[in-house]
């Protein structure tokens, strides 16, 4: 699998022209130079707001756009801020999740006529490819999106799934009121009781960061991100990466970076890690709410949780070694726990196991027509990632 074009979340060091290690998900030294072209007259011209309700980790990944990053090569072993956020949300099929996502694009900044820096060119010209990869990775940051993004996650757990669905319906209704311009969301359920618990998690890049202690504040913060972007406040929140093979290289040698086997091995480690983490989160849910379930063997569940933690650590160790030394990559099949499967008590239907999407609400945040250059760039770069509508006045 050759290093590929794609987008990843901005983080410290991912400046335009910097190298990028797609296997480790790390920023490297500056490797590419060129002129920075900034799309003008683009403030607050495109964006979307979506709402999703789901039980599945796959739908959560899509809503948080983690699935797009994993396709590029960033996952549990890359230190992604979004992946860390996802872990905090404790995604479990036993819980119900409501997610509001906001993405607002002001402009796209990209390198035009990019070329290798003198130092990078010298290393390749003299055949020092290992040293090149050590310093500059296997991709480079070719551009960045300026704007803001915001994710609000409501995690609902209740004694019965019917109650979880009822609370999720209240969250959905609150979202509808907010999207229609209401100043109040009218959310009535308390954050916790003897039979339910509601947790709120937020992730934001760009805009002013505010406290979030309620459903109403979560939606209010989402609207604030849109309003601030409309006013022209923008921050880099996502970057585009491209393989060095897109550039003119010494002798036009397009095979100077050999990452295929390492990427395959690490993707397999990632697959096992995701599966084990899903089981661990389900076990955590049951251990914390054991009175809601039948056939709960706490001793065996505790042992299973311990085994999972050990196996995930081993997967991480293998990934770290593999990413540093491709020759050291080894196949590793973790041990999955064996434990009795619990069931919800008779008044609590089993988890549906499938997500359903509330129709996205697209909100016009653009006061002016998007320039053709930016419109083309948005279509090219994010057209396949998620529903994005370009708004025109």
Buried (B, 14 or more C-beta within 10 A) or exposed (E): EEBBBBBBBBBEBBEBBBBBBBBBBBBBBBBBBBEEBEBEEBBBBBBBBBBBBBBBBBBBBBBBBBBBBBBBBBBBBBEBEBBEBBEEBBBBBBBBBBBBBBBBBBBBBBBEEBEBBEEBBEBBEEEEBEEBBBBBBBBBBBBBBBBBBBBBBBBBBBBBBEBBBBBBEBBBBBBBBBBEEEEEBEBEBEEEEEEBBBBBBBBBBBBEEEEBEBBBBBBBBBBBBBBBBBEEBBBBBBBBBBBBBBBEBBEEEEEBBEBEEBBEBBBBBBEBBBBBBBBBBBBBBBBEBEEBBEEBEEEBBEBBBEBBEEBBEBBBEBBBEBBEEBEEBEEBEBEBBEBEEBEBEEEBEEBBEEBEEBEBBBBBBBEEEBBEBBBEBBEEBBEEBBEBEBBEE
